[in-house]
Amino acid sequence: MIVFTYPGQGSQKKGMGQEWVNHPSWELVQDASIISGRDLSLLLLEADDAELKETKNAQLATFLTSMVIFDALQRVGVEAAAHAGHSLGEYSALTASGALGFEDAVTLVTERGEAMQVCAESHAGTMAAVLGLDDELVESACHRVDDDVWVANYNAPGQVVIAGSHSGIDFASEVAKELGAKRAMKLPVSGAFHTPFMEPARDRLRNAIDSIEFRKPDHPVFANVDAIGHENGSEWPALLSSQLTSPVRWKQILHQLGGSGFTTFVEVGPGSVLTGMAKRTLKDSSTISISSPNDIDKLLEMISGKQATIPDAHEGEHLFATERLVVSPCAGIFSPTGIDLTGKSIETGFLLGHVNETEVRSAFSGEIQGFLAVEGERVTSSQPIAWLRILKK
């Protein structure tokens, strides 16, 4: 089974939206800009490292990139049987699962980023990664320090993040090395996230969360706080509020997923941090990170488990074919263009028809193999409309 995982703050990078600008899913950036009152395309295309390091920018940019990529995956018919997000990524997971509406998610992520940044500026703190030491010994290192320091992330075997005051982190890092840690390195973050230092941000965010309606997710969403898959929308306000001051139990989530039969871990968002954690924690799992349209090709090939060679290819010229589904962008009545396109080659963005008044355009170029919906058919959101064959040299 496939699980989608969504990265948190720290995965952002300059220009991370560049490869998606001409993709149909980029329209979400325009929608989010209207909701937030900011031109978010500037964050994804032009913001420098210093600007992206600011919590209020990093969180919006990472969330939005994940949503663009998730939308692109939906357009080709790839679905997951569960979702899990690391820290901020939990909001991406909830949105992808249908538990949280996109507009509400943009509002909450904006509030979360601003609340955490204000909190960090008023209560100085930092974080450090401790490598090569068991969880219990990292906890012991924190307990042995007479200062503010706690475990913030259980990421993978031998990879734990601690957070607290600058002096507390320095002391705990030294103790961890004495206990056998291979390395303890400070992270380029602006605060001690997932610790009691974030209590003011938690209280501010809770007010925003309480105004939002959470729905039943389409598939389980595994929570950072307890590493359990939740299928009841009413549980999430408390879980999200607690998350800000509680450690992220990512390693435990990965073990829960592995034990539940999930074997394919698809990271949806910038970077490949979660992919590395999955590989380290679950040795027999299949992993892939999706940060560009080309990565979707690789995922489809992984899922199909085969590559078809075109019979008429010239000797010495290897051509591979993958198949794609164009899916409905919404629910409604499908109306094709009226032109027989079967066997025709089309380019990315080609208009295939409409669902009600919404255009159905292909997210990829390729050869139309046939239509899976007929004129006048009532279709659901993400229902396959047409079948394409993609030829790749």
SULRA-V416302 format. One record per residue. N is the residue number from 1. PHI is phi in whole degrees, 0 to 359 (999 if undefined). PSI is psi in degrees with one decimal (* if undefined). D_FIRST is the distance of its C-alpha to the first C-alpha in Angstrom with 1 decimal. Layout:
n->N phi->PHI psi->PSI d_first->D_FIRST
n->N phi->PHI psi->PSI d_first->D_FIRST
//
This chain:
n->1 phi->999 psi->153.5 d_first->0.0
n->2 phi->259 psi->135.8 d_first->3.8
n->3 phi->237 psi->136.3 d_first->6.7
n->4 phi->267 psi->132.1 d_first->10.2
n->5 phi->242 psi->148.6 d_first->13.0
n->6 phi->232 psi->125.0 d_first->16.7
n->7 phi->286 psi->163.4 d_first->19.7
n->8 phi->250 psi->-166.3 d_first->23.0
n->9 phi->301 psi->137.8 d_first->26.6
n->10 phi->114 psi->-20.6 d_first->27.6
n->11 phi->272 psi->-11.6 d_first->25.1
n->12 phi->294 psi->150.8 d_first->27.6
n->13 phi->208 psi->157.6 d_first->29.8
n->14 phi->300 psi->133.3 d_first->32.7
n->15 phi->73 psi->20.2 d_first->32.0
n->16 phi->292 psi->-14.0 d_first->28.2
n->17 phi->265 psi->-1.7 d_first->28.5
n->18 phi->303 psi->-41.9 d_first->30.6
n->19 phi->285 psi->-6.4 d_first->28.1
n->20 phi->252 psi->-2.3 d_first->27.0
n->21 phi->304 psi->-40.1 d_first->30.6
n->22 phi->264 psi->8.1 d_first->30.8
n->23 phi->272 psi->144.1 d_first->27.3
n->24 phi->304 psi->-28.0 d_first->27.3
n->25 phi->290 psi->-11.7 d_first->25.0
n->26 phi->297 psi->-17.5 d_first->27.9
n->27 phi->301 psi->-24.1 d_first->29.5
n->28 phi->296 psi->-31.3 d_first->27.6
n->29 phi->295 psi->-40.8 d_first->29.8
n->30 phi->295 psi->-41.7 d_first->32.8
n->31 phi->297 psi->-45.4 d_first->31.6
n->32 phi->294 psi->-32.4 d_first->31.0
n->33 phi->296 psi->-40.1 d_first->34.4
n->34 phi->294 psi->-43.0 d_first->36.1
n->35 phi->296 psi->-43.9 d_first->34.4
n->36 phi->275 psi->-17.1 d_first->35.2
n->37 phi->76 psi->19.6 d_first->38.6
n->38 phi->229 psi->151.0 d_first->37.8
n->39 phi->278 psi->92.3 d_first->37.3
n->40 phi->285 psi->-14.3 d_first->33.9
n->41 phi->298 psi->-30.7 d_first->33.8
n->42 phi->295 psi->-35.6 d_first->36.4
n->43 phi->294 psi->-39.8 d_first->34.0
n->44 phi->277 psi->-16.9 d_first->31.3
n->45 phi->243 psi->-37.2 d_first->33.9
n->46 phi->240 psi->-19.5 d_first->37.1
n->47 phi->299 psi->138.7 d_first->36.8
n->48 phi->274 psi->177.9 d_first->37.7
n->49 phi->299 psi->-38.4 d_first->36.2
n->50 phi->295 psi->-41.7 d_first->38.7
n->51 phi->292 psi->-39.1 d_first->37.9
n->52 phi->288 psi->-20.4 d_first->34.1
n->53 phi->289 psi->-25.6 d_first->34.7
n->54 phi->298 psi->129.9 d_first->36.1
n->55 phi->306 psi->-43.2 d_first->33.6
n->56 phi->296 psi->-27.9 d_first->34.3
n->57 phi->272 psi->-42.7 d_first->33.5
n->58 phi->301 psi->-41.9 d_first->30.6
n->59 phi->289 psi->-44.5 d_first->28.5
n->60 phi->297 psi->-43.2 d_first->29.2
n->61 phi->294 psi->-42.3 d_first->28.6
n->62 phi->291 psi->-45.8 d_first->25.3
n->63 phi->302 psi->-47.3 d_first->24.0
n->64 phi->293 psi->-39.6 d_first->25.3
n->65 phi->298 psi->-42.4 d_first->23.9
n->66 phi->299 psi->-39.6 d_first->20.4
n->67 phi->290 psi->-37.0 d_first->21.1
n->68 phi->298 psi->-44.5 d_first->22.5
n->69 phi->292 psi->-41.0 d_first->19.5
n->70 phi->299 psi->-42.9 d_first->17.1
n->71 phi->299 psi->-39.8 d_first->19.6
n->72 phi->296 psi->-37.9 d_first->19.6
n->73 phi->295 psi->-39.9 d_first->15.8
n->74 phi->298 psi->-37.8 d_first->16.4
n->75 phi->295 psi->-24.7 d_first->19.4
n->76 phi->257 psi->8.7 d_first->17.5
n->77 phi->83 psi->16.1 d_first->14.9
n->78 phi->271 psi->124.6 d_first->11.8
n->79 phi->233 psi->156.1 d_first->9.9
n->80 phi->249 psi->157.0 d_first->7.5
n->81 phi->263 psi->-2.9 d_first->6.5
n->82 phi->196 psi->162.0 d_first->8.6
n->83 phi->226 psi->148.0 d_first->11.5
n->84 phi->207 psi->136.5 d_first->13.8
n->85 phi->232 psi->143.6 d_first->17.0
n->86 phi->270 psi->113.2 d_first->19.6
n->87 phi->59 psi->-115.0 d_first->23.0
n->88 phi->309 psi->-36.1 d_first->23.9
n->89 phi->302 psi->-17.7 d_first->20.2
n->90 phi->296 psi->-32.1 d_first->19.7
n->91 phi->291 psi->-36.7 d_first->21.8
n->92 phi->296 psi->-43.5 d_first->19.6
n->93 phi->298 psi->-42.5 d_first->16.5
n->94 phi->294 psi->-37.7 d_first->18.7
n->95 phi->291 psi->-44.4 d_first->20.0
n->96 phi->297 psi->-32.6 d_first->16.8
n->97 phi->280 psi->-10.4 d_first->15.6
n->98 phi->90 psi->-1.6 d_first->19.1
n->99 phi->289 psi->-25.1 d_first->20.5
n->100 phi->229 psi->127.9 d_first->23.0
n->101 phi->291 psi->152.3 d_first->25.0
n->102 phi->299 psi->-45.4 d_first->25.5
n->103 phi->298 psi->-44.0 d_first->29.2
n->104 phi->297 psi->-38.4 d_first->28.9
n->105 phi->295 psi->-44.4 d_first->26.4
n->106 phi->300 psi->-41.5 d_first->28.8
n->107 phi->297 psi->-45.3 d_first->31.6
n->108 phi->291 psi->-41.5 d_first->29.9
n->109 phi->295 psi->-39.1 d_first->28.8
n->110 phi->299 psi->-47.9 d_first->32.4
n->111 phi->296 psi->-41.5 d_first->33.9
n->112 phi->298 psi->-47.6 d_first->31.7
n->113 phi->298 psi->-42.3 d_first->32.6
n->114 phi->291 psi->-41.0 d_first->36.2
n->115 phi->296 psi->-42.8 d_first->36.4
n->116 phi->291 psi->-35.5 d_first->34.9
n->117 phi->292 psi->-44.4 d_first->37.2
n->118 phi->299 psi->-42.9 d_first->40.3
n->119 phi->297 psi->-43.5 d_first->39.4
n->120 phi->295 psi->-37.5 d_first->38.9
n->121 phi->291 psi->-29.9 d_first->42.2
n->122 phi->270 psi->-17.4 d_first->44.1
n->123 phi->224 psi->88.1 d_first->42.7
n->124 phi->302 psi->134.1 d_first->42.3
n->125 phi->198 psi->176.2 d_first->39.5
n->126 phi->205 psi->-176.7 d_first->37.1
n->127 phi->221 psi->158.6 d_first->34.1
n->128 phi->214 psi->143.4 d_first->33.6
n->129 phi->267 psi->128.1 d_first->30.8
n->130 phi->253 psi->120.5 d_first->31.6
n->131 phi->247 psi->141.4 d_first->30.2
n->132 phi->80 psi->25.5 d_first->30.3
n->133 phi->224 psi->138.3 d_first->31.1
n->134 phi->298 psi->153.0 d_first->29.3
n->135 phi->306 psi->-45.7 d_first->28.5
n->136 phi->297 psi->-35.7 d_first->31.4
n->137 phi->286 psi->-33.0 d_first->33.9
n->138 phi->294 psi->-42.6 d_first->32.9
n->139 phi->300 psi->-41.6 d_first->33.5
n->140 phi->298 psi->-39.6 d_first->36.7
n->141 phi->299 psi->-40.0 d_first->37.9
n->142 phi->293 psi->-42.0 d_first->37.5
n->143 phi->293 psi->-27.9 d_first->39.3
n->144 phi->279 psi->-5.1 d_first->42.2
n->145 phi->261 psi->128.3 d_first->43.0
n->146 phi->274 psi->66.7 d_first->45.5
n->147 phi->197 psi->177.3 d_first->44.0
n->148 phi->275 psi->104.7 d_first->41.1
n->149 phi->202 psi->136.7 d_first->37.9
n->150 phi->217 psi->162.6 d_first->34.5
n->151 phi->285 psi->129.6 d_first->31.0
n->152 phi->251 psi->-35.0 d_first->29.0
n->153 phi->221 psi->126.5 d_first->25.6
n->154 phi->262 psi->95.1 d_first->23.8
n->155 phi->272 psi->-47.0 d_first->21.8
n->156 phi->195 psi->168.4 d_first->20.9
n->157 phi->305 psi->125.1 d_first->22.9
n->158 phi->73 psi->17.0 d_first->26.4
n->159 phi->220 psi->99.1 d_first->25.8
n->160 phi->232 psi->141.3 d_first->27.3
n->161 phi->251 psi->132.5 d_first->29.0
n->162 phi->249 psi->157.1 d_first->32.2
n->163 phi->213 psi->153.3 d_first->34.2
n->164 phi->161 psi->-154.8 d_first->37.7
n->165 phi->291 psi->160.5 d_first->41.2
n->166 phi->300 psi->-43.2 d_first->42.2
n->167 phi->291 psi->-38.4 d_first->44.4
n->168 phi->298 psi->-41.3 d_first->41.9
n->169 phi->296 psi->-42.2 d_first->39.3
n->170 phi->299 psi->-46.9 d_first->42.0
n->171 phi->293 psi->-45.6 d_first->43.0
n->172 phi->294 psi->-34.0 d_first->39.6
n->173 phi->296 psi->-41.0 d_first->38.6
n->174 phi->294 psi->-41.9 d_first->41.7
n->175 phi->296 psi->-41.7 d_first->41.1
n->176 phi->299 psi->-40.0 d_first->37.5
n->177 phi->295 psi->-38.7 d_first->39.0
n->178 phi->297 psi->-31.0 d_first->41.5
n->179 phi->276 psi->-3.4 d_first->38.8
n->180 phi->118 psi->4.3 d_first->37.2
n->181 phi->297 psi->138.0 d_first->35.0
n->182 phi->289 psi->-33.4 d_first->34.8
n->183 phi->199 psi->148.8 d_first->35.1
n->184 phi->222 psi->114.7 d_first->35.3
n->185 phi->231 psi->135.7 d_first->35.4
n->186 phi->292 psi->146.7 d_first->36.0
n->187 phi->258 psi->149.4 d_first->33.6
n->188 phi->280 psi->67.8 d_first->35.0
n->189 phi->238 psi->164.0 d_first->34.4
n->190 phi->259 psi->1.8 d_first->36.9
n->191 phi->197 psi->174.2 d_first->36.3
n->192 phi->264 psi->79.8 d_first->35.1
n->193 phi->285 psi->152.9 d_first->31.9
n->194 phi->62 psi->39.0 d_first->30.1
n->195 phi->221 psi->171.8 d_first->33.4
n->196 phi->302 psi->-17.5 d_first->36.4
n->197 phi->300 psi->-22.2 d_first->37.9
n->198 phi->267 psi->11.3 d_first->35.6
n->199 phi->301 psi->-42.5 d_first->37.1
n->200 phi->299 psi->-38.3 d_first->39.2
n->201 phi->293 psi->-39.5 d_first->36.2
n->202 phi->300 psi->-45.0 d_first->34.2
n->203 phi->295 psi->-40.6 d_first->37.1
n->204 phi->294 psi->-43.5 d_first->37.5
n->205 phi->293 psi->-34.4 d_first->33.8
n->206 phi->300 psi->-36.2 d_first->33.8
n->207 phi->299 psi->-40.2 d_first->36.5
n->208 phi->289 psi->-40.6 d_first->34.3
n->209 phi->298 psi->-40.0 d_first->31.2
n->210 phi->295 psi->-16.9 d_first->33.4
n->211 phi->268 psi->-0.8 d_first->34.3
n->212 phi->254 psi->142.5 d_first->30.8
n->213 phi->267 psi->122.0 d_first->29.0
n->214 phi->261 psi->134.0 d_first->25.4
n->215 phi->256 psi->169.6 d_first->23.4
n->216 phi->293 psi->125.7 d_first->20.6
n->217 phi->289 psi->153.8 d_first->17.4
n->218 phi->294 psi->-32.5 d_first->15.1
n->219 phi->219 psi->161.4 d_first->12.2
n->220 phi->302 psi->142.3 d_first->12.8
n->221 phi->244 psi->122.6 d_first->14.4
n->222 phi->274 psi->127.3 d_first->14.9
n->223 phi->271 psi->143.0 d_first->18.6
n->224 phi->298 psi->-36.2 d_first->20.6
n->225 phi->291 psi->-41.8 d_first->23.3
n->226 phi->235 psi->-0.2 d_first->21.7
n->227 phi->61 psi->27.7 d_first->18.1
n->228 phi->247 psi->144.4 d_first->17.1
n->229 phi->282 psi->124.3 d_first->14.7
n->230 phi->249 psi->136.2 d_first->17.3
n->231 phi->238 psi->10.1 d_first->17.3
n->232 phi->245 psi->115.5 d_first->21.1
n->233 phi->300 psi->-29.7 d_first->22.6
n->234 phi->292 psi->-14.3 d_first->25.9
n->235 phi->279 psi->-16.9 d_first->24.6
n->236 phi->283 psi->-30.7 d_first->24.0
n->237 phi->304 psi->-44.7 d_first->27.7
n->238 phi->291 psi->-39.8 d_first->28.4
n->239 phi->295 psi->-43.0 d_first->25.3
n->240 phi->292 psi->-36.8 d_first->26.0
n->241 phi->294 psi->-44.5 d_first->29.6
n->242 phi->294 psi->-29.2 d_first->29.1
n->243 phi->303 psi->-36.0 d_first->26.7
n->244 phi->296 psi->-29.1 d_first->29.7
n->245 phi->246 psi->10.1 d_first->31.6
n->246 phi->241 psi->154.1 d_first->28.8
n->247 phi->291 psi->148.4 d_first->26.9
n->248 phi->278 psi->118.7 d_first->23.4
n->249 phi->263 psi->63.0 d_first->21.4
n->250 phi->290 psi->-42.0 d_first->18.7
n->251 phi->301 psi->-42.0 d_first->18.5
n->252 phi->294 psi->-37.1 d_first->18.1
n->253 phi->298 psi->-44.8 d_first->15.2
n->254 phi->299 psi->-41.9 d_first->13.4
n->255 phi->295 psi->-39.0 d_first->14.3
n->256 phi->297 psi->-43.6 d_first->13.2
n->257 phi->296 psi->-45.4 d_first->9.7
n->258 phi->299 psi->-41.5 d_first->9.7
n->259 phi->290 psi->-18.5 d_first->11.5
n->260 phi->266 psi->4.9 d_first->9.2
n->261 phi->97 psi->8.5 d_first->6.5
n->262 phi->276 psi->124.9 d_first->4.6
n->263 phi->241 psi->-16.5 d_first->5.7
n->264 phi->242 psi->118.0 d_first->6.1
n->265 phi->249 psi->114.3 d_first->8.7
n->266 phi->249 psi->113.4 d_first->10.7
n->267 phi->275 psi->121.7 d_first->14.1
n->268 phi->251 psi->97.5 d_first->15.8
n->269 phi->151 psi->-179.2 d_first->19.5
n->270 phi->291 psi->145.0 d_first->22.5
n->271 phi->81 psi->-174.9 d_first->22.4
n->272 phi->219 psi->27.5 d_first->19.9
n->273 phi->299 psi->-47.2 d_first->20.8
n->274 phi->291 psi->-30.7 d_first->17.4
n->275 phi->297 psi->-43.3 d_first->16.0
n->276 phi->297 psi->-39.9 d_first->18.8
n->277 phi->295 psi->-40.2 d_first->18.1
n->278 phi->295 psi->-43.3 d_first->14.5
n->279 phi->299 psi->-40.2 d_first->16.0
n->280 phi->289 psi->-33.4 d_first->18.9
n->281 phi->271 psi->-41.2 d_first->17.1
n->282 phi->239 psi->92.2 d_first->14.2
n->283 phi->300 psi->-32.2 d_first->15.8
n->284 phi->266 psi->6.0 d_first->13.3
n->285 phi->280 psi->156.6 d_first->10.5
n->286 phi->263 psi->133.8 d_first->10.3
n->287 phi->227 psi->148.8 d_first->11.9
n->288 phi->202 psi->144.0 d_first->13.8
n->289 phi->250 psi->136.3 d_first->16.1
n->290 phi->248 psi->107.5 d_first->17.2
n->291 phi->231 psi->0.1 d_first->20.8
n->292 phi->211 psi->161.2 d_first->22.4
n->293 phi->303 psi->-33.5 d_first->22.1
n->294 phi->296 psi->-30.7 d_first->22.1
n->295 phi->293 psi->-27.7 d_first->18.9
n->296 phi->294 psi->-36.7 d_first->17.2
n->297 phi->304 psi->-47.3 d_first->18.6
n->298 phi->297 psi->-38.9 d_first->17.1
n->299 phi->295 psi->-43.9 d_first->13.6
n->300 phi->297 psi->-37.4 d_first->14.2
n->301 phi->293 psi->-38.0 d_first->15.6
n->302 phi->298 psi->-44.1 d_first->12.7
n->303 phi->293 psi->-43.5 d_first->10.3
n->304 phi->289 psi->-30.7 d_first->13.2
n->305 phi->73 psi->15.2 d_first->14.0
n->306 phi->205 psi->157.8 d_first->17.6
n->307 phi->232 psi->127.2 d_first->20.7
n->308 phi->264 psi->130.1 d_first->23.4
n->309 phi->269 psi->134.5 d_first->27.0
n->310 phi->287 psi->124.2 d_first->29.6
n->311 phi->301 psi->-36.7 d_first->32.3
n->312 phi->272 psi->11.4 d_first->35.2
n->313 phi->295 psi->144.0 d_first->34.5
n->314 phi->293 psi->150.1 d_first->37.7
n->315 phi->302 psi->134.1 d_first->37.9
n->316 phi->85 psi->-2.2 d_first->36.6
n->317 phi->246 psi->108.2 d_first->34.6
n->318 phi->268 psi->119.5 d_first->30.8
n->319 phi->244 psi->137.4 d_first->29.0
n->320 phi->238 psi->143.2 d_first->25.3
n->321 phi->246 psi->138.2 d_first->23.8
n->322 phi->234 psi->157.2 d_first->20.5
n->323 phi->248 psi->142.8 d_first->19.9
n->324 phi->231 psi->152.0 d_first->19.5
n->325 phi->247 psi->133.1 d_first->19.5
n->326 phi->267 psi->124.3 d_first->22.0
n->327 phi->248 psi->160.0 d_first->21.0
n->328 phi->290 psi->134.7 d_first->23.4
n->329 phi->284 psi->-11.5 d_first->24.3
n->330 phi->196 psi->176.3 d_first->25.3
n->331 phi->272 psi->146.0 d_first->26.1
n->332 phi->157 psi->-161.6 d_first->29.4
n->333 phi->262 psi->127.0 d_first->31.3
n->334 phi->274 psi->134.2 d_first->30.5
n->335 phi->230 psi->112.8 d_first->33.6
n->336 phi->289 psi->171.5 d_first->33.4
n->337 phi->289 psi->-17.8 d_first->36.1
n->338 phi->96 psi->-4.9 d_first->38.0
n->339 phi->260 psi->136.7 d_first->37.9
n->340 phi->284 psi->107.6 d_first->36.4
n->341 phi->259 psi->-4.0 d_first->33.9
n->342 phi->303 psi->126.7 d_first->32.3
n->343 phi->86 psi->-5.2 d_first->32.7
n->344 phi->273 psi->147.6 d_first->33.9
n->345 phi->269 psi->134.8 d_first->32.7
n->346 phi->232 psi->162.4 d_first->32.1
n->347 phi->256 psi->162.8 d_first->31.7
n->348 phi->305 psi->132.9 d_first->29.5
n->349 phi->92 psi->-0.4 d_first->30.6
n->350 phi->296 psi->135.9 d_first->32.0
n->351 phi->280 psi->120.3 d_first->32.7
n->352 phi->259 psi->-17.9 d_first->31.1
n->353 phi->157 psi->-160.5 d_first->32.3
n->354 phi->224 psi->149.5 d_first->32.1
n->355 phi->247 psi->109.5 d_first->30.3
n->356 phi->57 psi->-119.4 d_first->33.4
n->357 phi->260 psi->-1.1 d_first->34.9
n->358 phi->272 psi->130.1 d_first->31.8
n->359 phi->290 psi->142.9 d_first->31.6
n->360 phi->250 psi->108.0 d_first->28.6
n->361 phi->242 psi->147.7 d_first->28.7
n->362 phi->285 psi->134.7 d_first->26.6
n->363 phi->277 psi->-6.7 d_first->24.8
n->364 phi->217 psi->159.8 d_first->25.4
n->365 phi->273 psi->155.4 d_first->28.1
n->366 phi->164 psi->-169.4 d_first->27.8
n->367 phi->253 psi->125.6 d_first->29.0
n->368 phi->292 psi->121.9 d_first->28.5
n->369 phi->267 psi->-22.9 d_first->27.2
n->370 phi->162 psi->168.8 d_first->27.6
n->371 phi->255 psi->140.2 d_first->27.2
n->372 phi->256 psi->-4.1 d_first->24.6
n->373 phi->232 psi->144.1 d_first->26.7
n->374 phi->252 psi->164.3 d_first->30.4
n->375 phi->301 psi->132.0 d_first->33.3
n->376 phi->85 psi->-2.3 d_first->33.7
n->377 phi->285 psi->137.8 d_first->30.2
n->378 phi->277 psi->119.6 d_first->28.8
n->379 phi->246 psi->158.4 d_first->25.4
n->380 phi->260 psi->165.3 d_first->23.0
n->381 phi->299 psi->133.0 d_first->21.8
n->382 phi->75 psi->6.9 d_first->19.1
n->383 phi->289 psi->135.1 d_first->19.9
n->384 phi->301 psi->134.0 d_first->20.2
n->385 phi->253 psi->-45.2 d_first->23.9
n->386 phi->217 psi->161.2 d_first->24.4
n->387 phi->240 psi->123.3 d_first->23.0
n->388 phi->244 psi->152.4 d_first->24.1
n->389 phi->247 psi->124.0 d_first->24.4
n->390 phi->259 psi->122.2 d_first->24.7
n->391 phi->262 psi->126.0 d_first->27.1
n->392 phi->236 psi->131.7 d_first->26.9
n->393 phi->272 psi->* d_first->29.7
//
